Amino acid sequence: MIGGSVMANKKIDHREEAIELLKQDAKRILQLIKVQMDNLTLPQCPAYEEVLDTQMYGLSREINFATRLGLIEPEEGKKLISTLEKELSALHELSMSKK
């Protein structure tokens, strides 16, 4: 029974680590887009949209992988993407109001 408990704890540790890594990646995407908006391009610029689409696609693939491994629940992944989309939308609105 002790071995099962150790395995359960390892799975919990990996689960928490997976969620934390995905949150860090989402935060990195938000920072990248913020820097791009502040210094480089406008949100309507095709380069901006391409970077955003590429980053969001990459994160969605990471989330899908973690879900398939059973490290996160599908709803957690959807919530992470939804939260990032809301933050990016707010950032976009703020950027547009400054210009």
PAKOL-94784 format. One record per atom (N, C-alpha, C): atom name; chain; residue in three letters; residue number from 1; y, x, z. Coordinates in pm, whole numbers. Example, Ala and Ser with C-alpha at 12.3 -4.5 7.8 and 13.67 -1.06 7.14 Angstrom:
<recs>
+------+-------+-----+-----+--------+--------+--------+
! atom ! chain ! res !   n !      Y !      X !      Z !
+------+-------+-----+-----+--------+--------+--------+
!    N !     A ! ALA !   1 !   -569 !   1319 !    780 !
!   CA !     A ! ALA !   1 !   -450 !   1230 !    780 !
!    C !     A ! ALA !   1 !   -330 !   1320 !    780 !
!    N !     A ! SER !   2 !   -225 !   1285 !    708 !
!   CA !     A ! SER !   2 !   -106 !   1367 !    714 !
!    C !     A ! SER !   2 !      3 !   1290 !    787 !
+------+-------+-----+-----+--------+--------+--------+
</recs>
This chain:
<recs>
+------+-------+-----+-----+--------+--------+--------+
! atom ! chain ! res !   n !      Y !      X !      Z !
+------+-------+-----+-----+--------+--------+--------+
!    N !     A ! MET !   1 !   -120 !     82 !      0 !
!   CA !     A ! MET !   1 !      0 !      0 !      0 !
!    C !     A ! MET !   1 !    126 !     86 !      0 !
!    N !     A ! ILE !   2 !    117 !    203 !     62 !
!   CA !     A ! ILE !   2 !    235 !    290 !     66 !
!    C !     A ! ILE !   2 !    273 !    334 !    -74 !
!    N !     A ! GLY !   3 !    175 !    366 !   -158 !
!   CA !     A ! GLY !   3 !    203 !    406 !   -295 !
!    C !     A ! GLY !   3 !    278 !    298 !   -372 !
!    N !     A ! GLY !   4 !    240 !    173 !   -352 !
!   CA !     A ! GLY !   4 !    309 !     61 !   -417 !
!    C !     A ! GLY !   4 !    452 !     50 !   -372 !
!    N !     A ! SER !   5 !    475 !     76 !   -244 !
!   CA !     A ! SER !   5 !    611 !     71 !   -190 !
!    C !     A ! SER !   5 !    697 !    181 !   -250 !
!    N !     A ! VAL !   6 !    639 !    300 !   -265 !
!   CA !     A ! VAL !   6 !    712 !    411 !   -325 !
!    C !     A ! VAL !   6 !    746 !    378 !   -470 !
!    N !     A ! MET !   7 !    652 !    321 !   -543 !
!   CA !     A ! MET !   7 !    676 !    284 !   -683 !
!    C !     A ! MET !   7 !    785 !    177 !   -692 !
!    N !     A ! ALA !   8 !    783 !     81 !   -602 !
!   CA !     A ! ALA !   8 !    886 !    -24 !   -602 !
!    C !     A ! ALA !   8 !   1022 !     36 !   -574 !
!    N !     A ! ASN !   9 !   1029 !    130 !   -480 !
!   CA !     A ! ASN !   9 !   1156 !    196 !   -449 !
!    C !     A ! ASN !   9 !   1205 !    277 !   -568 !
!    N !     A ! LYS !  10 !   1113 !    345 !   -638 !
!   CA !     A ! LYS !  10 !   1153 !    423 !   -755 !
!    C !     A ! LYS !  10 !   1209 !    331 !   -863 !
!    N !     A ! LYS !  11 !   1144 !    216 !   -883 !
!   CA !     A ! LYS !  11 !   1192 !    122 !   -983 !
!    C !     A ! LYS !  11 !   1330 !     71 !   -946 !
!    N !     A ! ILE !  12 !   1352 !     43 !   -818 !
!   CA !     A ! ILE !  12 !   1484 !     -1 !   -773 !
!    C !     A ! ILE !  12 !   1586 !    109 !   -797 !
!    N !     A ! ASP !  13 !   1549 !    234 !   -765 !
!   CA !     A ! ASP !  13 !   1641 !    346 !   -788 !
!    C !     A ! ASP !  13 !   1675 !    359 !   -936 !
!    N !     A ! HIS !  14 !   1574 !    350 !  -1022 !
!   CA !     A ! HIS !  14 !   1599 !    360 !  -1167 !
!    C !     A ! HIS !  14 !   1683 !    243 !  -1216 !
!    N !     A ! ARG !  15 !   1659 !    128 !  -1160 !
!   CA !     A ! ARG !  15 !   1735 !      9 !  -1198 !
!    C !     A ! ARG !  15 !   1882 !     26 !  -1162 !
!    N !     A ! GLU !  16 !   1909 !     69 !  -1040 !
!   CA !     A ! GLU !  16 !   2047 !     90 !   -997 !
!    C !     A ! GLU !  16 !   2112 !    201 !  -1079 !
!    N !     A ! GLU !  17 !   2036 !    305 !  -1107 !
!   CA !     A ! GLU !  17 !   2089 !    416 !  -1187 !
!    C !     A ! GLU !  17 !   2120 !    368 !  -1330 !
!    N !     A ! ALA !  18 !   2032 !    288 !  -1388 !
!   CA !     A ! ALA !  18 !   2055 !    237 !  -1523 !
!    C !     A ! ALA !  18 !   2181 !    151 !  -1527 !
!    N !     A ! ILE !  19 !   2196 !     63 !  -1431 !
!   CA !     A ! ILE !  19 !   2315 !    -23 !  -1427 !
!    C !     A ! ILE !  19 !   2441 !     62 !  -1412 !
!    N !     A ! GLU !  20 !   2437 !    161 !  -1324 !
!   CA !     A ! GLU !  20 !   2553 !    248 !  -1303 !
!    C !     A ! GLU !  20 !   2587 !    325 !  -1430 !
!    N !     A ! LEU !  21 !   2487 !    379 !  -1499 !
!   CA !     A ! LEU !  21 !   2512 !    453 !  -1623 !
!    C !     A ! LEU !  21 !   2571 !    363 !  -1730 !
!    N !     A ! LEU !  22 !   2522 !    242 !  -1741 !
!   CA !     A ! LEU !  22 !   2576 !    148 !  -1839 !
!    C !     A ! LEU !  22 !   2721 !    111 !  -1805 !
!    N !     A ! LYS !  23 !   2750 !     93 !  -1678 !
!   CA !     A ! LYS !  23 !   2888 !     64 !  -1637 !
!    C !     A ! LYS !  23 !   2979 !    182 !  -1668 !
!    N !     A ! GLN !  24 !   2930 !    304 !  -1647 !
!   CA !     A ! GLN !  24 !   3009 !    423 !  -1679 !
!    C !     A ! GLN !  24 !   3037 !    430 !  -1829 !
!    N !     A ! ASP !  25 !   2937 !    398 !  -1910 !
!   CA !     A ! ASP !  25 !   2957 !    397 !  -2055 !
!    C !     A ! ASP !  25 !   3059 !    291 !  -2097 !
!    N !     A ! ALA !  26 !   3052 !    174 !  -2034 !
!   CA !     A ! ALA !  26 !   3149 !     69 !  -2064 !
!    C !     A ! ALA !  26 !   3290 !    114 !  -2027 !
!    N !     A ! LYS !  27 !   3302 !    180 !  -1913 !
!   CA !     A ! LYS !  27 !   3432 !    231 !  -1868 !
!    C !     A ! LYS !  27 !   3484 !    338 !  -1965 !
!    N !     A ! ARG !  28 !   3393 !    422 !  -2013 !
!   CA !     A ! ARG !  28 !   3431 !    527 !  -2109 !
!    C !     A ! ARG !  28 !   3482 !    465 !  -2239 !
!    N !     A ! ILE !  29 !   3418 !    359 !  -2284 !
!   CA !     A ! ILE !  29 !   3463 !    290 !  -2405 !
!    C !     A ! ILE !  29 !   3603 !    233 !  -2383 !
!    N !     A ! LEU !  30 !   3625 !    170 !  -2269 !
!   CA !     A ! LEU !  30 !   3756 !    114 !  -2238 !
!    C !     A ! LEU !  30 !   3863 !    224 !  -2238 !
!    N !     A ! GLN !  31 !   3832 !    338 !  -2177 !
!   CA !     A ! GLN !  31 !   3927 !    450 !  -2174 !
!    C !     A ! GLN !  31 !   3954 !    504 !  -2314 !
!    N !     A ! LEU !  32 !   3849 !    518 !  -2394 !
!   CA !     A ! LEU !  32 !   3864 !    567 !  -2531 !
!    C !     A ! LEU !  32 !   3956 !    476 !  -2612 !
!    N !     A ! ILE !  33 !   3934 !    347 !  -2600 !
!   CA !     A ! ILE !  33 !   4016 !    251 !  -2674 !
!    C !     A ! ILE !  33 !   4160 !    252 !  -2621 !
!    N !     A ! LYS !  34 !   4177 !    265 !  -2491 !
!   CA !     A ! LYS !  34 !   4311 !    271 !  -2433 !
!    C !     A ! LYS !  34 !   4387 !    392 !  -2486 !
!    N !     A ! VAL !  35 !   4324 !    507 !  -2488 !
!   CA !     A ! VAL !  35 !   4388 !    628 !  -2541 !
!    C !     A ! VAL !  35 !   4422 !    609 !  -2688 !
!    N !     A ! GLN !  36 !   4329 !    551 !  -2761 !
!   CA !     A ! GLN !  36 !   4352 !    529 !  -2903 !
!    C !     A ! GLN !  36 !   4471 !    435 !  -2924 !
!    N !     A ! MET !  37 !   4480 !    330 !  -2844 !
!   CA !     A ! MET !  37 !   4591 !    235 !  -2857 !
!    C !     A ! MET !  37 !   4723 !    299 !  -2817 !
!    N !     A ! ASP !  38 !   4720 !    379 !  -2712 !
!   CA !     A ! ASP !  38 !   4843 !    441 !  -2662 !
!    C !     A ! ASP !  38 !   4896 !    548 !  -2756 !
!    N !     A ! ASN !  39 !   4806 !    622 !  -2820 !
!   CA !     A ! ASN !  39 !   4849 !    741 !  -2892 !
!    C !     A ! ASN !  39 !   4825 !    743 !  -3042 !
!    N !     A ! LEU !  40 !   4727 !    671 !  -3087 !
!   CA !     A ! LEU !  40 !   4686 !    696 !  -3224 !
!    C !     A ! LEU !  40 !   4708 !    581 !  -3320 !
!    N !     A ! THR !  41 !   4651 !    467 !  -3290 !
!   CA !     A ! THR !  41 !   4651 !    361 !  -3391 !
!    C !     A ! THR !  41 !   4683 !    225 !  -3330 !
!    N !     A ! LEU !  42 !   4712 !    134 !  -3418 !
!   CA !     A ! LEU !  42 !   4734 !     -5 !  -3378 !
!    C !     A ! LEU !  42 !   4601 !    -80 !  -3380 !
!    N !     A ! PRO !  43 !   4590 !   -185 !  -3300 !
!   CA !     A ! PRO !  43 !   4465 !   -261 !  -3297 !
!    C !     A ! PRO !  43 !   4425 !   -319 !  -3434 !
!    N !     A ! GLN !  44 !   4522 !   -336 !  -3525 !
!   CA !     A ! GLN !  44 !   4489 !   -390 !  -3656 !
!    C !     A ! GLN !  44 !   4437 !   -283 !  -3751 !
!    N !     A ! CYS !  45 !   4447 !   -158 !  -3713 !
!   CA !     A ! CYS !  45 !   4408 !    -47 !  -3798 !
!    C !     A ! CYS !  45 !   4256 !    -46 !  -3817 !
!    N !     A ! PRO !  46 !   4210 !    -27 !  -3941 !
!   CA !     A ! PRO !  46 !   4065 !    -22 !  -3965 !
!    C !     A ! PRO !  46 !   3994 !     88 !  -3885 !
!    N !     A ! ALA !  47 !   4060 !    200 !  -3864 !
!   CA !     A ! ALA !  47 !   3998 !    309 !  -3786 !
!    C !     A ! ALA !  47 !   3974 !    264 !  -3642 !
!    N !     A ! TYR !  48 !   4071 !    194 !  -3586 !
!   CA !     A ! TYR !  48 !   4056 !    140 !  -3450 !
!    C !     A ! TYR !  48 !   3937 !     45 !  -3444 !
!    N !     A ! GLU !  49 !   3933 !    -47 !  -3538 !
!   CA !     A ! GLU !  49 !   3826 !   -146 !  -3540 !
!    C !     A ! GLU !  49 !   3690 !    -81 !  -3559 !
!    N !     A ! GLU !  50 !   3684 !     23 !  -3642 !
!   CA !     A ! GLU !  50 !   3557 !     91 !  -3665 !
!    C !     A ! GLU !  50 !   3508 !    163 !  -3539 !
!    N !     A ! VAL !  51 !   3601 !    230 !  -3470 !
!   CA !     A ! VAL !  51 !   3564 !    298 !  -3346 !
!    C !     A ! VAL !  51 !   3516 !    196 !  -3243 !
!    N !     A ! LEU !  52 !   3590 !     87 !  -3229 !
!   CA !     A ! LEU !  52 !   3553 !    -16 !  -3132 !
!    C !     A ! LEU !  52 !   3416 !    -76 !  -3166 !
!    N !     A ! ASP !  53 !   3396 !   -111 !  -3293 !
!   CA !     A ! ASP !  53 !   3267 !   -169 !  -3334 !
!    C !     A ! ASP !  53 !   3152 !    -72 !  -3309 !
!    N !     A ! THR !  54 !   3173 !     54 !  -3343 !
!   CA !     A ! THR !  54 !   3068 !    155 !  -3325 !
!    C !     A ! THR !  54 !   3034 !    173 !  -3178 !
!    N !     A ! GLN !  55 !   3136 !    180 !  -3093 !
!   CA !     A ! GLN !  55 !   3114 !    198 !  -2950 !
!    C !     A ! GLN !  55 !   3044 !     76 !  -2889 !
!    N !     A ! MET !  56 !   3088 !    -42 !  -2926 !
!   CA !     A ! MET !  56 !   3027 !   -164 !  -2873 !
!    C !     A ! MET !  56 !   2881 !   -177 !  -2920 !
!    N !     A ! TYR !  57 !   2856 !   -140 !  -3045 !
!   CA !     A ! TYR !  57 !   2720 !   -145 !  -3096 !
!    C !     A ! TYR !  57 !   2631 !    -47 !  -3018 !
!    N !     A ! GLY !  58 !   2683 !     74 !  -2996 !
!   CA !     A ! GLY !  58 !   2606 !    173 !  -2920 !
!    C !     A ! GLY !  58 !   2574 !    124 !  -2780 !
!    N !     A ! LEU !  59 !   2671 !     65 !  -2713 !
!   CA !     A ! LEU !  59 !   2648 !     13 !  -2578 !
!    C !     A ! LEU !  59 !   2546 !   -101 !  -2581 !
!    N !     A ! SER !  60 !   2556 !   -186 !  -2681 !
!   CA !     A ! SER !  60 !   2461 !   -298 !  -2689 !
!    C !     A ! SER !  60 !   2319 !   -246 !  -2710 !
!    N !     A ! ARG !  61 !   2303 !   -136 !  -2784 !
!   CA !     A ! ARG !  61 !   2170 !    -77 !  -2804 !
!    C !     A ! ARG !  61 !   2119 !    -15 !  -2674 !
!    N !     A ! GLU !  62 !   2207 !     49 !  -2599 !
!   CA !     A ! GLU !  62 !   2168 !    105 !  -2469 !
!    C !     A ! GLU !  62 !   2121 !     -7 !  -2376 !
!    N !     A ! ILE !  63 !   2197 !   -116 !  -2374 !
!   CA !     A ! ILE !  63 !   2162 !   -229 !  -2289 !
!    C !     A ! ILE !  63 !   2028 !   -289 !  -2332 !
!    N !     A ! ASN !  64 !   2009 !   -301 !  -2463 !
!   CA !     A ! ASN !  64 !   1882 !   -354 !  -2514 !
!    C !     A ! ASN !  64 !   1766 !   -265 !  -2472 !
!    N !     A ! PHE !  65 !   1784 !   -135 !  -2480 !
!   CA !     A ! PHE !  65 !   1680 !    -40 !  -2441 !
!    C !     A ! PHE !  65 !   1648 !    -53 !  -2292 !
!    N !     A ! ALA !  66 !   1751 !    -57 !  -2210 !
!   CA !     A ! ALA !  66 !   1731 !    -71 !  -2065 !
!    C !     A ! ALA !  66 !   1663 !   -204 !  -2031 !
!    N !     A ! THR !  67 !   1697 !   -308 !  -2105 !
!   CA !     A ! THR !  67 !   1634 !   -439 !  -2084 !
!    C !     A ! THR !  67 !   1486 !   -434 !  -2122 !
!    N !     A ! ARG !  68 !   1458 !   -371 !  -2234 !
!   CA !     A ! ARG !  68 !   1318 !   -362 !  -2279 !
!    C !     A ! ARG !  68 !   1233 !   -281 !  -2183 !
!    N !     A ! LEU !  69 !   1294 !   -183 !  -2117 !
!   CA !     A ! LEU !  69 !   1221 !   -105 !  -2018 !
!    C !     A ! LEU !  69 !   1206 !   -179 !  -1885 !
!    N !     A ! GLY !  70 !   1276 !   -290 !  -1872 !
!   CA !     A ! GLY !  70 !   1271 !   -366 !  -1747 !
!    C !     A ! GLY !  70 !   1362 !   -310 !  -1640 !
!    N !     A ! LEU !  71 !   1457 !   -225 !  -1681 !
!   CA !     A ! LEU !  71 !   1550 !   -165 !  -1585 !
!    C !     A ! LEU !  71 !   1663 !   -260 !  -1548 !
!    N !     A ! ILE !  72 !   1699 !   -347 !  -1641 !
!   CA !     A ! ILE !  72 !   1802 !   -447 !  -1611 !
!    C !     A ! ILE !  72 !   1755 !   -581 !  -1669 !
!    N !     A ! GLU !  73 !   1808 !   -687 !  -1615 !
!   CA !     A ! GLU !  73 !   1779 !   -821 !  -1664 !
!    C !     A ! GLU !  73 !   1869 !   -849 !  -1785 !
!    N !     A ! PRO !  74 !   1822 !   -927 !  -1880 !
!   CA !     A ! PRO !  74 !   1906 !   -960 !  -1996 !
!    C !     A ! PRO !  74 !   2043 !  -1016 !  -1958 !
!    N !     A ! GLU !  75 !   2048 !  -1098 !  -1854 !
!   CA !     A ! GLU !  75 !   2176 !  -1157 !  -1811 !
!    C !     A ! GLU !  75 !   2273 !  -1050 !  -1761 !
!    N !     A ! GLU !  76 !   2221 !   -945 !  -1696 !
!   CA !     A ! GLU !  76 !   2307 !   -836 !  -1651 !
!    C !     A ! GLU !  76 !   2370 !   -765 !  -1770 !
!    N !     A ! GLY !  77 !   2292 !   -745 !  -1874 !
!   CA !     A ! GLY !  77 !   2343 !   -681 !  -1995 !
!    C !     A ! GLY !  77 !   2450 !   -766 !  -2062 !
!    N !     A ! LYS !  78 !   2424 !   -896 !  -2071 !
!   CA !     A ! LYS !  78 !   2522 !   -987 !  -2131 !
!    C !     A ! LYS !  78 !   2650 !   -989 !  -2050 !
!    N !     A ! LYS !  79 !   2636 !   -986 !  -1918 !
!   CA !     A ! LYS !  79 !   2753 !   -987 !  -1831 !
!    C !     A ! LYS !  79 !   2835 !   -859 !  -1850 !
!    N !     A ! LEU !  80 !   2768 !   -746 !  -1862 !
!   CA !     A ! LEU !  80 !   2837 !   -619 !  -1882 !
!    C !     A ! LEU !  80 !   2916 !   -620 !  -2013 !
!    N !     A ! ILE !  81 !   2855 !   -666 !  -2121 !
!   CA !     A ! ILE !  81 !   2923 !   -675 !  -2250 !
!    C !     A ! ILE !  81 !   3040 !   -773 !  -2242 !
!    N !     A ! SER !  82 !   3018 !   -888 !  -2180 !
!   CA !     A ! SER !  82 !   3123 !   -989 !  -2167 !
!    C !     A ! SER !  82 !   3242 !   -937 !  -2087 !
!    N !     A ! THR !  83 !   3214 !   -867 !  -1978 !
!   CA !     A ! THR !  83 !   3321 !   -810 !  -1896 !
!    C !     A ! THR !  83 !   3401 !   -708 !  -1976 !
!    N !     A ! LEU !  84 !   3331 !   -621 !  -2049 !
!   CA !     A ! LEU !  84 !   3401 !   -521 !  -2131 !
!    C !     A ! LEU !  84 !   3484 !   -589 !  -2239 !
!    N !     A ! GLU !  85 !   3430 !   -690 !  -2304 !
!   CA !     A ! GLU !  85 !   3506 !   -762 !  -2407 !
!    C !     A ! GLU !  85 !   3633 !   -824 !  -2349 !
!    N !     A ! LYS !  86 !   3624 !   -881 !  -2229 !
!   CA !     A ! LYS !  86 !   3742 !   -939 !  -2164 !
!    C !     A ! LYS !  86 !   3845 !   -831 !  -2133 !
!    N !     A ! GLU !  87 !   3799 !   -716 !  -2082 !
!   CA !     A ! GLU !  87 !   3891 !   -606 !  -2051 !
!    C !     A ! GLU !  87 !   3957 !   -553 !  -2178 !
!    N !     A ! LEU !  88 !   3880 !   -541 !  -2284 !
!   CA !     A ! LEU !  88 !   3936 !   -494 !  -2411 !
!    C !     A ! LEU !  88 !   4036 !   -594 !  -2468 !
!    N !     A ! SER !  89 !   4007 !   -722 !  -2453 !
!   CA !     A ! SER !  89 !   4098 !   -826 !  -2500 !
!    C !     A ! SER !  89 !   4229 !   -821 !  -2423 !
!    N !     A ! ALA !  90 !   4221 !   -804 !  -2292 !
!   CA !     A ! ALA !  90 !   4342 !   -793 !  -2210 !
!    C !     A ! ALA !  90 !   4421 !   -669 !  -2249 !
!    N !     A ! LEU !  91 !   4352 !   -560 !  -2275 !
!   CA !     A ! LEU !  91 !   4418 !   -436 !  -2318 !
!    C !     A ! LEU !  91 !   4487 !   -456 !  -2452 !
!    N !     A ! HIS !  92 !   4421 !   -526 !  -2542 !
!   CA !     A ! HIS !  92 !   4478 !   -556 !  -2674 !
!    C !     A ! HIS !  92 !   4604 !   -640 !  -2660 !
!    N !     A ! GLU !  93 !   4597 !   -744 !  -2577 !
!   CA !     A ! GLU !  93 !   4713 !   -831 !  -2554 !
!    C !     A ! GLU !  93 !   4830 !   -752 !  -2496 !
!    N !     A ! LEU !  94 !   4800 !   -665 !  -2401 !
!   CA !     A ! LEU !  94 !   4904 !   -583 !  -2340 !
!    C !     A ! LEU !  94 !   4967 !   -491 !  -2443 !
!    N !     A ! SER !  95 !   4884 !   -431 !  -2526 !
!   CA !     A ! SER !  95 !   4933 !   -341 !  -2630 !
!    C !     A ! SER !  95 !   5023 !   -415 !  -2729 !
!    N !     A ! MET !  96 !   4983 !   -535 !  -2767 !
!   CA !     A ! MET !  96 !   5061 !   -613 !  -2863 !
!    C !     A ! MET !  96 !   5194 !   -659 !  -2803 !
!    N !     A ! SER !  97 !   5197 !   -686 !  -2675 !
!   CA !     A ! SER !  97 !   5321 !   -731 !  -2612 !
!    C !     A ! SER !  97 !   5421 !   -617 !  -2596 !
!    N !     A ! LYS !  98 !   5372 !   -493 !  -2595 !
!   CA !     A ! LYS !  98 !   5460 !   -377 !  -2583 !
!    C !     A ! LYS !  98 !   5526 !   -341 !  -2715 !
!    N !     A ! LYS !  99 !   5467 !   -384 !  -2824 !
!   CA !     A ! LYS !  99 !   5516 !   -341 !  -2956 !
!    C !     A ! LYS !  99 !   5612 !   -440 !  -3016 !
+------+-------+-----+-----+--------+--------+--------+
</recs>
